[in-house]
């Protein structure tokens, strides 16, 4: 079973399940979901919480013992297991599966970890525990869904933003939901009437958006020029290392080049995407990128990127960011532009 963070409170009102799987890229949503589960569990007599990190040092016997030992004061316990960023290896997955038969109505299991892909969601251990409870994907909303997310958070706090305010809050807090949560609490205190307008928000808040290089990649793959330039500017302002950014862009360009080679040879896009394991929600943007970036242009962009990297490593007096901006714009539009200082 799968529910989303905004549906969790309603689900908990109907009763606790035996297992909750909290996986995703957004720490705020995972933490809020975990706190809701703890609160509901405590109300039903789950007074003890045992926390374990699934790593090479974990003694699984300690986890299993929690299912066997009864407390002097309570026989209802919560076991929280955290999966590392690299996921589970075979031994860890087997040890986790061995936990399932030991669970009982007096044990509540919560497993949290990083975002899962479709292949990971179909593994035996995940399928097993999903049947025992529910899966709550806690992922950062996509940019096009963020305004709806902001609107829902505002309503929950009794805030009444107009459409322009929702757009501004979304833009200022993209990639930083923790800051969004803090900003909304601040607005709630400043404006007891709950009315949010552009002047009020601009007076009370500053920008809190945070981007990663991978969001830049997503933007130029989708051909979103203005968004890509905005993300690049924010990455520069945050002090992102240009060499790290160059490596990430290079990896994406080389992959696009190899895809384009296959497509030019007559291989259908679907087979190309299967070979490169392109996620379904990224296939349409990638197909558009291949359409506007022929093989020769991709080759030229790879050479431009190499030249920028040489400049970064040898010419310390010249900023690489104007050249990077020109390259990103060309990636988005398919048209060459000159760098501007």
QUINOR-V973020 format. One line per field, one symbol per residue. burial: I if it has 16 or more other ideal C-beta (glycine too) atoms within 10 Angstrom, else O. A space follows every 10 residues. Layout:
burial: ???
This chain:
burial: OOIOIOOIOO IIOOOIIIII IIIIOIOIII OIIIOIIIOI IOOOOIOIOO OOOIOOOOOI OOIOOIIOOO OOOOIIIIII IIIOOOIIOO OIIOIIOOIO OOIOOOIIII IIIOOIOOOO OOOOIIOOIO OOIIIIIIOI IOIOOIIOII IOIIOOOOIO IOOOIIOIII IIIIIIIOII OOIIOOIOOO IOOOOIOOOO IOOOIOOIII IIIOIIIIII IIIIIOIIII IIOIIIOOOI OIOOIIOOII OIIOOIIOII OIIOOOOOIO OIIOOOOIOO OOOOIIIOII OOIOOOIIOO IIOIIOOIIO OIOOOOOOOI IOIIIIIIII IIOOOOOOOO O
